[in-house]
Structure formats: C-alpha cells, structure tokens
Amino acid sequence: MVKAIIFDWGDTLMRDFKQYSGPMVYWDKVEVIEGIISLLKSLHKKYILCVATNAGDSDTSMMIKALERGNIKQYFDCFFSSKDLGYSKPDPKFFKTIADKINIIPQECLMIGNDYIKDIEGALSIGMKAIFFNEPQSKIENNKANFTICKMNQLLPLINKIIVEKTKA
C-alpha cells in the first residue's frame, strides 16, 4: 500500500528553465508542470506528499519559497533537499533518510521523478516504487520503473493501479 508520494522538484513539479541560474525562487519566471495542480489536489488528502531535490543552488527553505511562487506548496507535507539531508540522489541514504523522517517504510513510498538514474534507480534500490516522468520521451535501456509517463494527467490512474495490484497480491 502506498502511504507517501515523493516528487522530484525540477522538471517534475516545476519547469527547470536552463536560461536561469541561481535559486529558482529568484528567477524572473516560474512555472509548474502542466496538470500538476489538479493532480496534487486529488492526492494531497489521501497521501503524505513530499518534495525531494538535489537542486544545487537551493536549500529546503528556498525550494519552499519557489513552490509558494508556483502556488503548490500547500499540497505538500514534507520538503527535503540534498543540501539539508547531507546525501544526494541516487544515494540510497537520501531515500532511506526521507522514509525514516516521515516514519514510513520504503515499500510504502512512491517516487516520481524525471531523472531515471537519480530518481528512479535510487528509489528502487531501497524498495520504493517508482514512476518515471519522461516528458521528452527519451529512450531508456532496461527501464525498471514500475511505470513511465510523459504527461502528469497519466499519473493518477497509475497510482490507483499500483494500489489495486498491491491489494490483490
């Protein structure tokens, strides 16, 4: 059973514009990924929702401020950055520390991210379920993600499918 959903930040929740440098909170423009607000509205009352990032320029407080600018901070219960955790994705310690902090075993966590190696392989390595958000539809050899999506509106049916499959098992 999935109890917590962990989202990567850049290019999973909010667009990571390559033309800007420094912390996202100070960028001239911020933008959420299409479909993310309606998805978060559906999920936030049923699951613990977390944001977990390796963002090199932002610590957790800056990430939270950027999420506020995108008007999505209110949907999340927990916020984690590699700067504050002391570990970076794909290190299994990054994911294990998050599971420990939210007091949920990794097998009850679902990671959603756009970087196959950092987000998906890292989460899978400790027993989390993982959905690869492959918006550009890149070819990935030996994709071991539980599912792959290219649009956020595909996510809710898959989460429901994961829950049904686990209930039947």
PyRosetta script that sets phi, psi and omega in degrees:
from pyrosetta import init, pose_from_sequence

init()
pose = pose_from_sequence("MVKAIIFDWGDTLMRDFKQYSGPMVYWDKVEVIEGIISLLKSLHKKYILCVATNAGDSDTSMMIKALERGNIKQYFDCFFSSKDLGYSKPDPKFFKTIADKINIIPQECLMIGNDYIKDIEGALSIGMKAIFFNEPQSKIENNKANFTICKMNQLLPLINKIIVEKTKA")
pose.set_psi(1, 132.1)
pose.set_omega(1, 177.6)
pose.set_phi(2, -83.3)
pose.set_psi(2, 125.1)
pose.set_omega(2, 176.5)
pose.set_phi(3, -111.0)
pose.set_psi(3, -27.1)
pose.set_omega(3, -178.2)
pose.set_phi(4, -133.8)
pose.set_psi(4, 141.1)
pose.set_omega(4, 176.3)
pose.set_phi(5, -119.3)
pose.set_psi(5, 125.0)
pose.set_omega(5, -177.8)
pose.set_phi(6, -110.1)
pose.set_psi(6, 122.2)
pose.set_omega(6, 179.3)
pose.set_phi(7, -105.1)
pose.set_psi(7, 136.8)
pose.set_omega(7, 164.7)
pose.set_phi(8, -67.6)
pose.set_psi(8, 161.9)
pose.set_omega(8, -176.0)
pose.set_phi(9, -95.6)
pose.set_psi(9, -70.4)
pose.set_omega(9, -174.0)
pose.set_phi(10, -69.0)
pose.set_psi(10, 126.1)
pose.set_omega(10, -179.2)
pose.set_phi(11, 63.2)
pose.set_psi(11, 16.3)
pose.set_omega(11, 169.3)
pose.set_phi(12, -121.1)
pose.set_psi(12, -48.8)
pose.set_omega(12, 175.2)
pose.set_phi(13, -100.4)
pose.set_psi(13, -44.4)
pose.set_omega(13, -177.5)
pose.set_phi(14, -128.9)
pose.set_psi(14, 144.3)
pose.set_omega(14, -177.5)
pose.set_phi(15, -65.6)
pose.set_psi(15, 132.0)
pose.set_omega(15, 178.4)
pose.set_phi(16, -98.8)
pose.set_psi(16, 94.8)
pose.set_omega(16, -177.6)
pose.set_phi(17, -77.4)
pose.set_psi(17, 118.5)
pose.set_omega(17, -176.1)
pose.set_phi(18, -68.1)
pose.set_psi(18, -20.9)
pose.set_omega(18, -178.2)
pose.set_phi(19, -76.2)
pose.set_psi(19, -12.3)
pose.set_omega(19, 178.9)
pose.set_phi(20, -101.8)
pose.set_psi(20, 148.6)
pose.set_omega(20, 174.8)
pose.set_phi(21, -126.2)
pose.set_psi(21, 167.1)
pose.set_omega(21, -178.4)
pose.set_phi(22, 82.3)
pose.set_psi(22, -176.7)
pose.set_omega(22, -178.2)
pose.set_phi(23, -61.7)
pose.set_psi(23, 136.0)
pose.set_omega(23, -179.0)
pose.set_phi(24, -56.4)
pose.set_psi(24, -33.8)
pose.set_omega(24, -177.7)
pose.set_phi(25, -56.6)
pose.set_psi(25, -25.6)
pose.set_omega(25, -178.0)
pose.set_phi(26, -98.3)
pose.set_psi(26, -0.3)
pose.set_omega(26, -179.3)
pose.set_phi(27, -65.8)
pose.set_psi(27, 151.2)
pose.set_omega(27, 176.7)
pose.set_phi(28, -62.9)
pose.set_psi(28, -32.1)
pose.set_omega(28, -175.6)
pose.set_phi(29, -133.7)
pose.set_psi(29, 133.9)
pose.set_omega(29, 169.3)
pose.set_phi(30, -126.6)
pose.set_psi(30, 151.0)
pose.set_omega(30, -176.0)
pose.set_phi(31, -150.5)
pose.set_psi(31, 134.8)
pose.set_omega(31, 175.5)
pose.set_phi(32, -85.9)
pose.set_psi(32, 156.0)
pose.set_omega(32, 178.0)
pose.set_phi(33, -66.6)
pose.set_psi(33, 138.6)
pose.set_omega(33, -179.3)
pose.set_phi(34, -54.6)
pose.set_psi(34, 130.1)
pose.set_omega(34, 177.2)
pose.set_phi(35, 88.4)
pose.set_psi(35, -6.1)
pose.set_omega(35, -174.4)
pose.set_phi(36, -71.3)
pose.set_psi(36, -35.8)
pose.set_omega(36, -177.1)
pose.set_phi(37, -65.7)
pose.set_psi(37, -47.7)
pose.set_omega(37, -180.0)
pose.set_phi(38, -64.9)
pose.set_psi(38, -35.5)
pose.set_omega(38, 177.1)
pose.set_phi(39, -63.3)
pose.set_psi(39, -48.6)
pose.set_omega(39, -178.8)
pose.set_phi(40, -63.7)
pose.set_psi(40, -36.9)
pose.set_omega(40, 176.5)
pose.set_phi(41, -60.0)
pose.set_psi(41, -37.5)
pose.set_omega(41, 179.6)
pose.set_phi(42, -73.4)
pose.set_psi(42, -32.3)
pose.set_omega(42, -172.7)
pose.set_phi(43, -91.7)
pose.set_psi(43, -29.6)
pose.set_omega(43, -165.5)
pose.set_phi(44, -68.1)
pose.set_psi(44, -19.7)
pose.set_omega(44, 178.1)
pose.set_phi(45, -89.6)
pose.set_psi(45, -14.3)
pose.set_omega(45, -176.0)
pose.set_phi(46, -102.7)
pose.set_psi(46, -23.6)
pose.set_omega(46, -172.9)
pose.set_phi(47, -134.3)
pose.set_psi(47, 158.3)
pose.set_omega(47, 166.5)
pose.set_phi(48, -77.5)
pose.set_psi(48, 123.2)
pose.set_omega(48, -179.9)
pose.set_phi(49, -108.5)
pose.set_psi(49, 132.4)
pose.set_omega(49, -178.4)
pose.set_phi(50, -128.8)
pose.set_psi(50, 154.7)
pose.set_omega(50, 170.1)
pose.set_phi(51, -115.9)
pose.set_psi(51, 133.8)
pose.set_omega(51, -179.9)
pose.set_phi(52, -137.2)
pose.set_psi(52, 123.4)
pose.set_omega(52, -173.8)
pose.set_phi(53, -136.0)
pose.set_psi(53, 154.2)
pose.set_omega(53, 169.5)
pose.set_phi(54, -98.5)
pose.set_psi(54, 4.2)
pose.set_omega(54, -172.0)
pose.set_phi(55, -41.9)
pose.set_psi(55, 114.0)
pose.set_omega(55, -175.4)
pose.set_phi(56, -67.9)
pose.set_psi(56, -29.7)
pose.set_omega(56, -176.4)
pose.set_phi(57, -92.3)
pose.set_psi(57, -10.9)
pose.set_omega(57, -174.2)
pose.set_phi(58, -122.8)
pose.set_psi(58, 137.8)
pose.set_omega(58, 168.9)
pose.set_phi(59, -92.7)
pose.set_psi(59, -175.6)
pose.set_omega(59, -175.4)
pose.set_phi(60, -61.6)
pose.set_psi(60, -42.7)
pose.set_omega(60, -177.7)
pose.set_phi(61, -64.8)
pose.set_psi(61, -37.3)
pose.set_omega(61, 177.6)
pose.set_phi(62, -68.5)
pose.set_psi(62, -38.5)
pose.set_omega(62, 177.4)
pose.set_phi(63, -61.1)
pose.set_psi(63, -44.8)
pose.set_omega(63, 179.9)
pose.set_phi(64, -59.6)
pose.set_psi(64, -41.9)
pose.set_omega(64, 179.2)
pose.set_phi(65, -64.9)
pose.set_psi(65, -37.4)
pose.set_omega(65, 176.8)
pose.set_phi(66, -67.9)
pose.set_psi(66, -39.6)
pose.set_omega(66, 176.2)
pose.set_phi(67, -62.3)
pose.set_psi(67, -36.0)
pose.set_omega(67, 175.0)
pose.set_phi(68, -63.2)
pose.set_psi(68, -43.2)
pose.set_omega(68, 177.8)
pose.set_phi(69, -60.1)
pose.set_psi(69, -34.7)
pose.set_omega(69, 178.4)
pose.set_phi(70, -83.3)
pose.set_psi(70, -0.9)
pose.set_omega(70, 179.2)
pose.set_phi(71, 59.9)
pose.set_psi(71, 40.5)
pose.set_omega(71, 177.4)
pose.set_phi(72, -129.5)
pose.set_psi(72, -2.5)
pose.set_omega(72, -177.7)
pose.set_phi(73, -57.0)
pose.set_psi(73, -37.9)
pose.set_omega(73, -174.3)
pose.set_phi(74, -62.8)
pose.set_psi(74, -15.5)
pose.set_omega(74, -178.4)
pose.set_phi(75, -86.6)
pose.set_psi(75, -8.7)
pose.set_omega(75, -174.1)
pose.set_phi(76, -106.3)
pose.set_psi(76, 145.2)
pose.set_omega(76, 178.8)
pose.set_phi(77, -96.5)
pose.set_psi(77, -31.8)
pose.set_omega(77, -173.6)
pose.set_phi(78, -140.2)
pose.set_psi(78, 149.0)
pose.set_omega(78, -176.8)
pose.set_phi(79, -135.2)
pose.set_psi(79, 131.2)
pose.set_omega(79, -176.9)
pose.set_phi(80, -138.2)
pose.set_psi(80, 136.3)
pose.set_omega(80, 173.5)
pose.set_phi(81, -128.3)
pose.set_psi(81, 150.6)
pose.set_omega(81, 178.8)
pose.set_phi(82, -61.4)
pose.set_psi(82, -31.4)
pose.set_omega(82, 178.3)
pose.set_phi(83, -59.7)
pose.set_psi(83, -40.2)
pose.set_omega(83, -177.4)
pose.set_phi(84, -89.5)
pose.set_psi(84, -28.2)
pose.set_omega(84, 179.9)
pose.set_phi(85, -77.3)
pose.set_psi(85, -29.9)
pose.set_omega(85, -177.0)
pose.set_phi(86, 88.8)
pose.set_psi(86, 1.4)
pose.set_omega(86, 177.6)
pose.set_phi(87, -134.6)
pose.set_psi(87, 152.0)
pose.set_omega(87, 178.5)
pose.set_phi(88, -119.1)
pose.set_psi(88, 151.1)
pose.set_omega(88, 172.8)
pose.set_phi(89, -64.7)
pose.set_psi(89, 139.5)
pose.set_omega(89, 12.4)
pose.set_phi(90, -95.7)
pose.set_psi(90, 14.2)
pose.set_omega(90, -179.8)
pose.set_phi(91, -52.8)
pose.set_psi(91, 124.1)
pose.set_omega(91, 178.6)
pose.set_phi(92, -54.9)
pose.set_psi(92, -27.5)
pose.set_omega(92, 178.8)
pose.set_phi(93, -64.3)
pose.set_psi(93, -31.5)
pose.set_omega(93, 176.5)
pose.set_phi(94, -58.7)
pose.set_psi(94, -51.1)
pose.set_omega(94, -176.9)
pose.set_phi(95, -72.0)
pose.set_psi(95, -39.8)
pose.set_omega(95, 179.5)
pose.set_phi(96, -64.1)
pose.set_psi(96, -40.7)
pose.set_omega(96, 179.0)
pose.set_phi(97, -62.4)
pose.set_psi(97, -41.7)
pose.set_omega(97, 178.0)
pose.set_phi(98, -62.9)
pose.set_psi(98, -48.6)
pose.set_omega(98, 179.2)
pose.set_phi(99, -57.9)
pose.set_psi(99, -43.0)
pose.set_omega(99, 179.0)
pose.set_phi(100, -63.3)
pose.set_psi(100, -43.0)
pose.set_omega(100, -177.7)
pose.set_phi(101, -66.2)
pose.set_psi(101, -31.4)
pose.set_omega(101, 178.2)
pose.set_phi(102, -94.9)
pose.set_psi(102, 1.4)
pose.set_omega(102, 174.3)
pose.set_phi(103, 60.9)
pose.set_psi(103, 44.4)
pose.set_omega(103, 178.9)
pose.set_phi(104, -135.0)
pose.set_psi(104, 138.0)
pose.set_omega(104, 179.2)
pose.set_phi(105, -69.5)
pose.set_psi(105, 148.8)
pose.set_omega(105, -177.5)
pose.set_phi(106, -53.4)
pose.set_psi(106, -34.8)
pose.set_omega(106, -178.3)
pose.set_phi(107, -66.2)
pose.set_psi(107, -13.8)
pose.set_omega(107, 177.3)
pose.set_phi(108, -101.5)
pose.set_psi(108, 12.1)
pose.set_omega(108, -179.9)
pose.set_phi(109, -112.8)
pose.set_psi(109, 146.3)
pose.set_omega(109, 176.0)
pose.set_phi(110, -122.5)
pose.set_psi(110, 123.2)
pose.set_omega(110, 177.9)
pose.set_phi(111, -100.5)
pose.set_psi(111, 135.2)
pose.set_omega(111, 176.6)
pose.set_phi(112, -124.7)
pose.set_psi(112, 121.5)
pose.set_omega(112, -178.6)
pose.set_phi(113, -156.6)
pose.set_psi(113, 164.6)
pose.set_omega(113, -175.7)
pose.set_phi(114, -101.8)
pose.set_psi(114, -5.9)
pose.set_omega(114, 179.2)
pose.set_phi(115, -107.4)
pose.set_psi(115, 109.9)
pose.set_omega(115, -172.4)
pose.set_phi(116, -58.1)
pose.set_psi(116, -48.5)
pose.set_omega(116, -176.4)
pose.set_phi(117, -69.7)
pose.set_psi(117, -51.9)
pose.set_omega(117, -174.9)
pose.set_phi(118, -69.5)
pose.set_psi(118, -47.4)
pose.set_omega(118, -174.1)
pose.set_phi(119, -85.7)
pose.set_psi(119, -49.3)
pose.set_omega(119, -170.5)
pose.set_phi(120, -81.8)
pose.set_psi(120, -55.4)
pose.set_omega(120, -179.6)
pose.set_phi(121, -61.2)
pose.set_psi(121, -39.7)
pose.set_omega(121, 178.9)
pose.set_phi(122, -61.1)
pose.set_psi(122, -46.0)
pose.set_omega(122, -179.5)
pose.set_phi(123, -67.0)
pose.set_psi(123, -45.1)
pose.set_omega(123, -179.6)
pose.set_phi(124, -61.7)
pose.set_psi(124, -30.9)
pose.set_omega(124, -176.2)
pose.set_phi(125, -63.8)
pose.set_psi(125, -20.0)
pose.set_omega(125, 178.2)
pose.set_phi(126, -114.0)
pose.set_psi(126, 10.9)
pose.set_omega(126, 174.5)
pose.set_phi(127, 96.9)
pose.set_psi(127, 5.7)
pose.set_omega(127, 174.7)
pose.set_phi(128, -73.6)
pose.set_psi(128, 155.8)
pose.set_omega(128, 169.1)
pose.set_phi(129, -82.1)
pose.set_psi(129, 157.3)
pose.set_omega(129, -176.2)
pose.set_phi(130, -147.9)
pose.set_psi(130, 136.9)
pose.set_omega(130, 174.1)
pose.set_phi(131, -118.8)
pose.set_psi(131, 124.0)
pose.set_omega(131, -179.3)
pose.set_phi(132, -87.8)
pose.set_psi(132, 118.8)
pose.set_omega(132, 176.4)
pose.set_phi(133, -91.1)
pose.set_psi(133, 95.6)
pose.set_omega(133, -173.7)
pose.set_phi(134, -106.3)
pose.set_psi(134, 67.8)
pose.set_omega(134, -177.3)
pose.set_phi(135, -57.3)
pose.set_psi(135, -41.4)
pose.set_omega(135, 179.0)
pose.set_phi(136, -78.9)
pose.set_psi(136, -2.3)
pose.set_omega(136, 179.6)
pose.set_phi(137, 57.6)
pose.set_psi(137, 47.2)
pose.set_omega(137, 176.7)
pose.set_phi(138, -69.9)
pose.set_psi(138, 149.4)
pose.set_omega(138, 175.8)
pose.set_phi(139, -78.3)
pose.set_psi(139, 128.2)
pose.set_omega(139, 178.4)
pose.set_phi(140, -122.7)
pose.set_psi(140, 121.2)
pose.set_omega(140, 177.4)
pose.set_phi(141, -74.3)
pose.set_psi(141, 137.7)
pose.set_omega(141, 176.7)
pose.set_phi(142, 53.6)
pose.set_psi(142, 47.2)
pose.set_omega(142, 179.2)
pose.set_phi(143, -63.3)
pose.set_psi(143, 114.9)
pose.set_omega(143, -178.3)
pose.set_phi(144, -104.0)
pose.set_psi(144, 4.9)
pose.set_omega(144, 177.9)
pose.set_phi(145, -58.6)
pose.set_psi(145, 149.6)
pose.set_omega(145, 176.9)
pose.set_phi(146, -61.4)
pose.set_psi(146, -38.0)
pose.set_omega(146, 176.5)
pose.set_phi(147, -150.3)
pose.set_psi(147, 160.2)
pose.set_omega(147, 174.2)
pose.set_phi(148, -128.2)
pose.set_psi(148, 134.9)
pose.set_omega(148, 177.2)
pose.set_phi(149, -128.6)
pose.set_psi(149, 159.1)
pose.set_omega(149, 175.3)
pose.set_phi(150, -121.0)
pose.set_psi(150, -5.2)
pose.set_omega(150, 175.8)
pose.set_phi(151, -138.7)
pose.set_psi(151, 143.8)
pose.set_omega(151, -178.0)
pose.set_phi(152, -65.9)
pose.set_psi(152, -25.2)
pose.set_omega(152, 179.6)
pose.set_phi(153, -69.7)
pose.set_psi(153, -7.0)
pose.set_omega(153, 175.8)
pose.set_phi(154, -86.5)
pose.set_psi(154, -10.8)
pose.set_omega(154, -170.0)
pose.set_phi(155, -74.9)
pose.set_psi(155, -45.6)
pose.set_omega(155, -175.2)
pose.set_phi(156, -58.4)
pose.set_psi(156, -46.0)
pose.set_omega(156, 177.2)
pose.set_phi(157, -60.4)
pose.set_psi(157, -33.1)
pose.set_omega(157, 179.2)
pose.set_phi(158, -71.7)
pose.set_psi(158, -39.5)
pose.set_omega(158, 176.9)
pose.set_phi(159, -61.5)
pose.set_psi(159, -43.7)
pose.set_omega(159, 177.1)
pose.set_phi(160, -61.5)
pose.set_psi(160, -37.8)
pose.set_omega(160, 178.8)
pose.set_phi(161, -66.6)
pose.set_psi(161, -41.4)
pose.set_omega(161, 178.4)
pose.set_phi(162, -60.4)
pose.set_psi(162, -42.6)
pose.set_omega(162, -179.0)
pose.set_phi(163, -65.9)
pose.set_psi(163, -43.7)
pose.set_omega(163, 179.5)
pose.set_phi(164, -63.5)
pose.set_psi(164, -44.8)
pose.set_omega(164, 179.7)
pose.set_phi(165, -61.6)
pose.set_psi(165, -41.1)
pose.set_omega(165, -179.9)
pose.set_phi(166, -69.0)
pose.set_psi(166, -33.5)
pose.set_omega(166, 179.6)
pose.set_phi(167, -67.7)
pose.set_psi(167, -37.4)
pose.set_omega(167, -179.7)
pose.set_phi(168, -72.9)
pose.set_psi(168, -27.8)
pose.set_omega(168, -174.9)
pose.set_phi(169, -68.6)
pose.dump_pdb("model.pdb")
